[in-house]
């Protein structure tokens, strides 16, 4: 991967990589009315650097605020923006599944819709697409509360042990896939377990998986739910439900 290059001037830049032939970006969103425009505008400003063609898919997961209406306004103003609406909240896993199914381009980027990732981080990922089928982000300095960070580290350690996943930040919501490795993939998790199920199943398909450090930004608006006891309990319930299936799938 090209590293930072020092020019004659005292500044550092990242080389512009070869562009992907086509990229679908999908944004799982639940009650993100105060973040959505900023996130979509960030991708619209950056994606031309990384892809010859692109689309941005907003997955409105049963939001109770104006997320769905704002997404529709963005789509009406730009044909490259599409919206998938869930009439009821299906959970993070349900939103990810809908985004994967809606994606039409040769490459697919999952990016959480809360504004904690910058589209410019694709400069670190796209050069790796020539060598890897899946490139996953690793949050170097995670901009979350201590308890959320500790929960994430413990969860990743557990799923690495149970499933042999060689990823250090399995739940990072910034992942780039070659579409052929997710096309037709049957996924059933509806909560945080979706990231583990997804990675186990693409690995079982023979995907070459690379990992790269990406920046992680503080949430500027809205509320996080990942550390809520109900979310954690749901993740463990789905882990128990899917354990045998995923172990067999991995073999």
N, C-alpha and C positions, 0 to 999 in steps of 0.2 A: 504494500500500500504506500503511495507517495506520502512522505512526511512533509512537515512544514519546510519551506525553502526560504532562506534569508536572501533578500535582495540587497542591492547596493545601499538603498535607503534603510534606516533602522526600523524596519517593520517586517512582520511575518505574515505570510499568506499561505493558504492551502491551494495547491494546484487544482484547476478545474479538471475533473475526470472525464473520460469518454462517457457520452450520454447513453442511457438505456434506450432501447427501441420504443418502449412504451411503459408507462408506470401508472398503476391505480393506487391511490392513497385513500385508505378508509379510516374514518374517525369515529370510534364509538363514543357517543355522547348521551349523558343523562343529566338534565338540568344544568346546561352549560351556556345559558343565554348571555352571560357576561364575558365569556371566553371565545365563543364560536367565531365571530367575525374576525377577531385578531388572529386566530389559528388558521382559518381559511386564507386570509390575506397573506399571511406569512408563507404558506405553501404556494400561492399563486405568484408571489414575487420571486420564489426560488426555483420552482420545478423546471423552468425552461433551461436551467443550467445542467440538469441531470437527466432529462428525458426528452426525446424527440416529440413524443405525444404523452399527454397525461390526462387523468381525470381525478377528481376529488369527490369521494363519496361520504356524505354525512349520514351516520346511522343514528337516528333519533330514537333512543330506547325508552319510549313511553314517558318522555319528559313532562313534568307538570308546569313548567314555565314556558317561555316563548322560544325555546330552542328549536322546535319544529317549524314554527312560523318564520324565524330568522333564516333557517336553512332553506326554506322554500324561496325566500326573497333572494338569497345568494344564488340559488339555482336559476331563478328567472333572469338574473342579470348576467350570468355566465354559463354557457352551455356545457362547459367542462366540469361544472359542479352538479352532482346528482344527490338525491335524498332517498333514503330508505326509512320509512316510518314504522315503528312498532306502536300499535294502539295501547298496549299495556307493557309495562316494564318486564323484559325477559332476562335481565341480569347481564353482567359483562360478557359472559360466555355467549349468550344469545346474540348480543350485538356483534361480537367478533365473527360468529358463524354467518350472520347476515352480510357482513362486510366482505368476507371471503367469497361468499356465493355471488355477490353483486359485481365483484371485480372482473374486468374484461381485458386488461392489458397483460403483456407477457411477464411483467414484474408487478408485485403487490407489496405495498408498505402498510403495515399496521402501525398507527400512531394514535395514542390516547388523545381524546379531544379536550383535555383539560389545560392545554397550553404549557405543559412542563417539558416539552421537547421543541427544539428549533429545527425548522426544515433544513437549514444549512448543515446540520449534522450528516445529511446524506453525502457530503463530501468525504466523509470517513468510510461510508458503507459502499457506495457505488463502485469504487475501484476494486473492491473485494469480490464483486459479482462475477468477475471473470474466472475466479478460482473456486468460489463457493456457491452452492445452490440456495443457501439460507444464511443471511447475515443478521445476527442478533446484537442489540445494544447492551452495553453494560454501564450502568450509572456509576461514574467514577466518584462523584461527590453528590450523593443523593440528597436532594433538597426537601426532605421530609422530616417529621418529628422523630425523635429517638425511638419511641416504641414501634413506629411503623417500620423503621429501618431494621430493628432487631427482629421483628416478626418476619420480614422479608428474608433476612439472612438465615433464620431458622428453617423457614419453609423451603428455601432453595437447597439447604443442606439435606433436608429430609428427602426431597424428591430425587436429588442426585444419588443418594444412598439406595433408594428403593428401585429406581429405574435406570441407573447408570448414565444419566444425562451429564455430559461434560460441559455444562454451562454454569457460569458463576452468578448469573442474575436472571433466572428463568422467567420472572414476571415482568421484566422490563417491557414497557409498552411501546417499543420502537424496534420493529423487526421487518426485514426485507426478504421476500420469498420469490423464487422463480415460480411462476403460476402453475407449471406442470406438477409441482410437488404438493400443491394444495388442492388441485382440481379434483373434484369428486370425493374428497376426503370426508369420511363420516365422523362427525364430532357430536358429542352429547352433553358435555359439561355446560352448565349455565352460570357458574360463578368463576372465582379466581382460578379454579382447577383447569380452566380452558387452556391456559398457557402451557401447563405441563402436558396435557393430552395432545395439544397441537405439536409440541416439540418431539414427544415420544413417537408420534405417528409419522411425522416427516422424516425422522431419523430411520424409522423402520422401512421407509421407502427408498432408503439409500442416499438421502440428501447429504451432501457435504456441508457441514455447518461451521461457520466462522463467527467469532465474537470480537467486538471492537468497543472501546470505551467511547461513550457519548456524554455530552453535557446534560444536566438535569436542572430545570429551573423551578423556582418556588411557584406554587399555585397562587395566582393573583386574585382570583375570585372563585366563589363556589365552595362547597364542602367536600372533603375527602370521606370515603366510606370504607376504604380498605382495612382499617384497623377496628372497625365496628365488630363487636362480638358475634353478631348474626352472620356477618360476612365470613369471619374466621371459621365458625362452626359449619357453615355451608361448604366451605372449602374442604374441611376434614371429612364431612359426610360424603362428598363426591369422591374424595380420595379413596375412601373405603369401598364405595360402590364400583369405582373404575379400576381398582388395584389389579384384580385378577385379569381383566380384559387387557389392560395395558402391558402387563408382564408377558402375557401370551402374544400380544401384538409385537412386542419388541423382539421376541424370539423368532 
